[in-house]
């Protein structure tokens, strides 16, 4: 089992819930695991900074050295920064860390994952309000804001999850874990929110939810996503753009 974004917030809370898994691989951006991760018995920590796609590729190779994962939880995310910023790969940083890195990691692992495997992508209800102009990733046509950068990365996640479900034998779901009191939430939306344990429980439930592949879960309940996520033309354009940005044809 692989869990990205495992060093804080919902990810760390979920890692604690999964600590009895035989092989639990945890990803975080820090070179050394935080003490809270070190305290988890049996967990294997692998460092990878998703601001560099080359690190995603190296992470995938290290994961496969440990054996094919039966569950992949793409949970790594950052809030949109206060000002527009690009990664060293030339991509808007929120779009790359929150969406593009997970899409690449998934593709790199898929060939080794059994047909019964499950991919859980952490999304957000903010995707309903997102405007994702695939020809304007650099915010030249719309005003930049941290919330806009974050919400459109989550719309990309939901859209790609719906699209990928039709092309692979594994089950893929995206899930809004709830409005959770994390540093990410507070950076963009102020205080408040449910506990990280609440969000972790929703992600854990998504790992075994009896739902069709491609389902979007609002916490633990299936829900209709933003209609644009089901638009075939938008799905295909996002898939083509994603393949171009990661430098390889994706499944």
N, C-alpha and C positions, 0 to 999 in steps of 0.2 A: 504494500500500500504506500502511495506517495501523497504527501500533503505539502503544498507550497504555501508560503506566507504563514509559517508555523511558529514564529518567534514572538508574537504579540497578539492581543485582541482575540477575535473569534478563532483564529488559527491555533493559537497556543491552548485555548480552552478545549478545542477539538482534539488536539494532540494528547492532552491529558486524559480525555475520554477514551482514546484509542490506544492507550499505553500498553494494553495487554495483547495487541496484535503481534503476530509472530515476527513479521518484518515490517517495520514502520520507518519510512524514509521521510525526513523532514527537511524542507528547504527554507532558507532565510538569506537575506543579503549580507549578513555579518560574516566576517572571515572566521570568527570563532563563535560557537554556539553560546547564547545567553545561559546563565546559570539555571534558569527555569527549564530550559530544554535539556541541559545536562542531567537534571534530576529525574528525567523520564527513563525508566529502566528499559533497555533493549532498543531504544530509538537510535537511528543512525542520522546524524546531521550532515547535510551537504550544503555548502555555501555556493550561492550563485546570485549575482546582481543582475536583475532583469533589465537594467538599463543598457546592457550589452547582450546582443543576441548570440554572440560567440559563447558567452557563459551559459546560455540556455542549452546550446549544443553540447558543451562539455558536461553539463548536468545530466542530460539525457544519457550520454555515454556511461557516466558513473552509475546511474540508476540501473541501466541494463547489465552492468557488470555484477550487480547484486541479484539479478533475476527479473523476469517479466512481472510487472505489477498487475494485480487484479483489480485495483481501484486507484484512480487518479483524481485527486481533488485539487482543482486549480483555484486557489483561494488568495494568492498573492495580489495585493493591491496597494496603491498609494492614493492620497487625496490629490486633487488637482493643485498644482503649486500656485502661488499668488500671481506669478507672471508666467507667460508663455515660455516654455523651454523645450529644447530638443535633446535627444540622446546622442551618443556618439555615432549611432546608426542613422541619424538624421530624421528621426521620427518624433513627433510630439510625445513627451515623456509619459504622460498618463495613459495614452493610447497604447504605447509599447508595453509598459509594465503591467497594466491591468488586463489587456486583451492580447496583444500580439505575441508576447512571450509564452502565454498559456497555449495559444493556438499552435505555436511552433513546437513546444514541448509535447503536446498531445500527438502531433503528427509524427514526431521522432520516436515515440513510444508505441504507437498503435500497432505496428507490424508484429511486435512481440507480445501484445496483450491478447489473452484468450477471448474467444467470441462472447463469453459470458461476463466479461469485465464491464466495469461501470466507470464513467467519467462524470464527475460532478463539478460544474462551473459556478462559482459564486457570482451571482448577478446582483441586481438592486432594482427596487421599484422606481428609482430615478430614471430608469430607461424609458419609462412612459413619456417623460417630458423632453427626452433628448432629441436634438436635431443633428443628424450625422450626414453632413455633405461629404461624400467620398472623394470629391474633387477639391476639398478645402480642409485637409487635415491640419494645415498651418494657420487656420483661423484668419484668413485674409478677407473672407466675405462676411464673417459674422464676428461680433465682439467676443474677445476671449474672456472667460471666467473660469474659476476653479471648478465650479459646479457643472458648467457646460462640458468641460474636459472630462470630468469624472462620469457624468451621466451618459455621454456618447460612447465611452469605453464599455460601459455596461450594456448599452444597446447592441454594440458589436458582439459582445459575449452571447447575448440571448439569440441574436440572429444567426450567428455561426453555429450555435448549439442546435437550433432547429434545422439548419441546412445540413450539418454533418450527420445528423441522425438518419438521414435518408441514404447515406453513402457507406456506412460502416455496420458490421454485425454487432459491435458492442453497443451498450446502452449509454446514452448521454442525456443528462438533464442539466438545466440551469435553475438556480434557486435564489430567491430573495430571502436572506436569513432573518430579516426583521430589521427594525430600527434599533440598532445596538449601540450601547454606550462604549465607544472606542475612541482612540485618538483620531482616527480617520473621520468619524462622524463629527467630532467636536471641531476639527480643523475647518470644516465647511458649513456645518449646520447648527453649531451651538451645542449646548449641553442637553442632557436627557438621554432617553433610550433605555431599552431593556438590557439585562445582564449579558455578558459575553457567553455565559453558559446557555442562555436561551438561544442565541444564534448558533452556537456549536451543536446544540441538540437538533436544530432544524437541518443543519448540514449532515449530521449523522443519519437522520431519518431519510434524507435524500439518497443516501448510499444504498438503501434497500427498498425504497418506495416502489410499490407495485403500480407503475405508470408506464405508458408507452414512451419509447425513446423519443427525445426531442421535447418532452414536457417542460414547461416553465412552472416552477412551484413558487407560490407566494407563501413563504414560510413552509408549512407542511401540506398546503392544499394546491392542487392543479389550478392554474388560472390562464386566461387568454393573455398573451403578451401584447406589447405595442403592435398594431397591425402591420407596420412596415417590416417587422421581423419575419413575417410570413409571405412577403412579396418576393416571388421567384426572381424577378429582375434585380432587386436589391440584394438578395442572397448571393446571386451569381457575381455581381459586381464586387461585393465585399470579399468573396472567396478569391477572385482574381487579384484584387488589390492586396489581400493578405499574402498570397503566394509571391507576388512581386516584392513586397516589403521584406519578407523573410528570405528571399533568394532561392526558393525551391518550390516546385509544384506540390501543393498540398492535396491530400486525399479529398 
